[in-house]
């Protein structure tokens, strides 16, 4: 392991909570694609599969920030365990209703309740922020490490979820995802020493973290990039099925995640000058351009190569986003702020998967990738329009959690050791 990453784990407890986070985040890559695979296996209806995936994602978008706000107030252990039990119970109901061929509306009810799943990514990043709040460079490395962990989940998760659902029984993928979630959350919340200190209720009198204009720009942009991810998931499964190798979809999606993982590993070793907003804008535009080749590929190997290249843009953009969240959100609302960016992605996944499922049903898999192209173009337009709210000189957050008119610029004396002040 390169020395910056090795030094990162010098603090007691860091290896344990990072490992728990790996387990707890596996459903991030397994649940949605597992539901799509399960429903398409049982019914052959990609429209229904995409709509259920969208319902699940929208419920996460609605409930996730509220759970994180409660975590900021009351602590991870008190909130995450009951929320996880509700989510896992809903997953069980979803699997039973699908297997028993109950009416479609029951599937949607249970999918909506699955949204109680906590944002494990935000919980882990909040722990890193608590440990390395005075070391910007270490915090940048920590966020880069978390991008590697997440992409590892997206490499392994789809292979497990799609592979088990196609080779064993259709419900196997979501079932295993629920098991990972339960184990990860209970292991994580058993580790009290590294848990961030809850903030009193009165610190939240300022209202939602979304009052920050910069955070709103990040969330809206990530909603569009989430649509890319949702569309790619659904269309890739359909593309592989049309090619006669449905199980190979997991390998193709793993190539997408592998590209992001490789880029994140390198990104954590680099030292940049200049403000994070410029790299963020470049990353979003690069993600948009990387979608252009997808409707043009004609085979699974070519698709895998194209998605690997596209993945190179994902992790660096996500790491830089966390730097910007830390600048624009008070410390007392950091978990909520990070969760709002995840919520943006989740909303986008919902819209992208639903739209892509309908296009696949109507016009075939290759045309479905046009949804990803349109989403990428929209993300670039939103980023360009909102960039001024993220540039140096926009309102940022001081170490004490209060708004400050002076930015913490990466190249300045306040952060000269780090490429960022600071998600799948």
N, C-alpha and C positions, 0 to 999 in steps of 0.2 A: 504494500500500500504506500503511495507517495507520502512524504513526510508531513505535509499539511494535514492530510487526513489522519495520519497516525497520531499527530499531536492533538487532534480534535478530541480523541477518546481518552485523554489523560485525566479528565475529571471523573470522579467516582459516579457510577450509575449510568453513564452515557451509553455504554454498550448495551446494557439491559433495556433501557427505554427505546433505543433505536431498534433493537431486535423485536420488541413488542410492537413497535410501530409498523415494522415490516409485515408481521402477521395481521395486524388490524387493518392494514391497507390493501390486503389482497382482494377483498370484495370490490374495491374501487375499479379493478380491471376485470373482475369475474362476474359480478352480479348482472350488470346490464347485458353484456354479451351472452351470459348464460341464459337469461330470460329470452333473448332473441332466438338463441339456438333451440331452447326447449320448446317454445311456442311454435316455431317454424317446423320442428320435428313432429310435434303432435297434431298440428292443424294445417301446415303448408301455407299459412297466411302471413306473409311478411308485413302486410299493412297492420294486422293486429299485433304482431311481435314488436314492430316499431312504436306503435301507439302505447303499448304497455311499458316499453322501455322509457318512453317520453313521460308517462305518468309517474313512474318511479323517480325519474330525474327531477321532475317538477316538485314532487313532494319533498325530496331532499333539499331543493332550492328554497322552499317555503320554511321548512322546519329546521334546517341546519343552522342558519344564523341565530335563531332563537335559542337553540341548544347551546351554541357557543357563547351567547350573551349570558346565559345562566352559569356557564362554566367560569367566565370572568368574575362573576359575583360570588359563586359558592364553591368553586374548585372542581377539578376533573373527576375525582372519585365519586362525589355525591351526585353528580349529574349523569356521567357517562354510563354507569352500570344500569340504572333503570331504563334509560333511553335505549340501550342495546337490547335489553330483554324485550321491549316492545317491538323493536325492529325484527328481531329473530323470530318472534311469534308470528309476525305478519308474513315473513318469508315462508314459514311452515304452512300457513293458510294458503298462500299463493301456489305452492307446489301441490298441495292436496287438491285445490280447486282445478288446477290444470290437468292433473292426472285423472281426476274423476269426471272430467269434461263438464264441469258445472257451467252455468250461463256466463257469458263474457263479462257481465257487470261485476261478478264476484272477483274476477281476476283484477279488475281495475280498483276495487275497494282495497284488496290486500296490497296491491302495488303501491297505492297511496300511503298506506300505513308503514310500509318499509322505510319511508322517508325519515323516520326517527333515528336512523343511523347517524352517529356522531361523525364529525369531520376529524378523523384521526390525523390527517396531515397537519391541520392547524394545531392540534394538541401537541404533536411532537415538535413542531417549529416553535411553539410558545415555550417549550422547555429549553430548547437551544437558546432562545432569546433571553430567557431568565439567567442561564448560566454564563453567556458571553455578551451580556449587554454592554460591557466596557471594552470589548475587543472586536471592532468592526471587521477586521480581516478574518478572525476565527469564525465570526458569524456568517460571513460570506461563504467560507468553506463548508460550514454546517449546512447552509441552505443548498449548496451545490451537492453535498452528500445526500441530502434528502431527495433531491431530484434523481440521483442515481438509484436510491432505494425505490422510489415510485416507479421509475422506468423498469427496474427489475421486476416489480409486480406486474407491469404491463407486458413484459416478456414471458414470464412464467404463467401468469393468471389466465390469459386467453387459451394457452395451450392446455392447461388443466381443465378449464371450464368447457371449452368446445370439445376437447378430446374425450373427456369423461361423458359428456352429454350425448356424443355421437357413438362412442364405443361401448358404453355401459348402459345407462338409461337416461332419458331426456332430462330428468330433474337433478341429475348428479352434480352438475356445475353449480347452480345456485345453492344447493344443499351444502356443498363443501365451502362455498363462500361464507355462508352463515356460521359455519364452524370456525373458520379463521377469524371472523369478526368477534365472536364470543371469546375465544382464547386470547386474542390480542388485547381487547379492551380490559379484561379482568387481570391480565398480566401487567398491563401498563398502569392501571389504577392501584395495583398493589404496591407500586413504587412511589412512596410518599416523599422521599428525600429530594427528588428532583421536580416535584410538582410545583408549578408556579403558585405564588401566594394569591389567594382570591382578593379582589378589591371590594371595598364596602359599597353598598347600594348607592350611597350618595355620590360616588364618583361617576355614576352613570346618569346623573341628572341632565347631562348635556345631550342625551338622546342617542339615537343610533349612530354608529360609526359612518353610515352612509351620508351624513351631513357634510363630510369632506368632499369637495368637488373633485379632487384628484382620485379619491377612491372610486367615485362614480364613473370616471373615465376608464379606470382599470376594469371595473366590473362589466361595463357595457362592451368593452373590447373583448374581454374574455368570454362573454356570452356568444359573440360571433365566432371566436376560435373554438369554443365548445361545440358549436354546430359542425365545425370541421371534423372533430373527433367522433361525434355521433354519426355523421354521415359515413365516414370511413369505416366504422365498425359494421354498420348494417350492410353497406354495399359490398364490402369485402367478403362477408359470409355468402351473400347472394352470388357474387362473381365466382367464388370458388365452387359453389354448387352448380352453376351453369357450366363450369369447366369440368365437372364430374369428380371433383376432389374437395368436398365440403370441409372435411377435417383439416385440409391444408390451410384454411383461413387463419387458424391459430398461428401457424408459422409465418404467414405473411404479415399479420398484425404484430407479431413479435419482432419482425424486422423494423417496423415503424418505431417501436419502443427501444430497440437496440441502438438505432441511430441517435435517439434522444439521450439514452444512457451514456453513450460514448462522448457526445458533445458536453453533457453535464460534468463528466469526470474531468475533461480537459479544462472546462470553464472554471472549475473550482481551484485550479492551480495558477490561474492568470491574475495579473495585477493590472488594473486599468486606471487611466486618468480620465477626467471628465465626468459629467453627471450621468446617472443611470438612465435618465429619461431618453437620452439619445440612442443608447444601445437598445432600449426597449422598443422604440419606434422602428429601428432597423430590424429587430427580430420579428415584430409583427408583420412588417411588409415582406420579409423573407418567407415567413410561413405562408402568406398569400400566394407568392410566386411559386412555391413548392407544390401547390395543388394543381397547377396547370397541366403537367404531364399525365395525370391520372386518367382522364377520360380517353387518352390516346393509346394506353397500353393494351396489348392484345393477349397477354399470357400471364400466368401466375408468377413465373420467375421475374419477368419484367416489372410486374406490379410490386414484388418484394423489393427490388432495387430502387424503384421510384419512391416507395414509402420509407426506405432506409434513409435516403437523401432528405426527404421531407422531415424526418425525425430529427435531423441535425439542428433544426431551428427551434425545437420545442423547449428543451430544458434550459438553455441560456435565457430564453424569453421569460420562462417561469421564475428562474432565480432572480432576474432583474426586477420582476414584478414584486417579489417579496421585499426587495430593497425599497421600492417605492411605497409599498404599504406601510413599512416601518417609518417612513418619513411623513406620511400624510395622516396617520391614525394615532391617537393618544395611546400611551402604553397600557392604560387601564382597559382599553378596548382592542388590544392587539389580536387576541384570539378571534373575536368577532370580525375584525377587519380582514384577517386572512381567510376566514370562512366565507365572507362575501365574495372574494375573488373565486373561491371554489364554487360558490353558488352561481356566479356568472357562467362558469364553464358548464355547470350542471343544467342550467336553463338552456344553454346552447345545445348541449347533447340531446336534450329532450326535443327541441325543435328540429335539429339536424337529423336525428334518427327517424322521427316521424315523417318528415318531408322526404327523406331518402327512401324509406320503406314504400311510400306511395309512388315515387318515381320508378322504383324497381318493379313494383307490381304492374305499372302502366307501360313502361318502356324498356325494361331490362336493366341489368346491373351497370353496364358501361355508362349509360345516361345518368345513373344515380350519382356518379362522381361529379357531375356538374353542380350538384348541391354543395359539395365541399368547395368547389371553385368559387361559387357565389358567396359562400360564407367567408372565405378568405378575403375576397375583395371588400366585403362589408367591414371586416375587422380592420383592414388597412385604412379605410375611409374614416372610421370612428377614431382610430389612433391619430390620424393626421389632424382631424378636427379638434381633438381634445388635448393635443400635445402641449399647448401653451399652459395648461393647468398643471403639468408635471415638470415643466422646465425649472431651472434655478431661478429663484425669486418668487415662486409660488409658495403658499403657506405650507410649512412642514411642522414636525413634532419634535420637541426637545426631549431630553432624557427624562425629565420629570413628567412628561405626558401632556404638557400644555402646548398650544399652538404657537408657532414662532414664525415671523415673517422672513427670517433668514434661513436659507436652505442649508442642509448638511451636505455639501458638495464632496464628491468622492476624491477629487484631486486636491482639496483644501486641507488645512492643518487639522481640522477636526476628524478627518478620515483618511489621512495620507497612507495608512497601512492597508487600506481595503478598497476593492473595486465597488463596494456597495455599502449602504448604511444598514442594510438589513443584517403552495403552491403556492391527485393530479390530480 
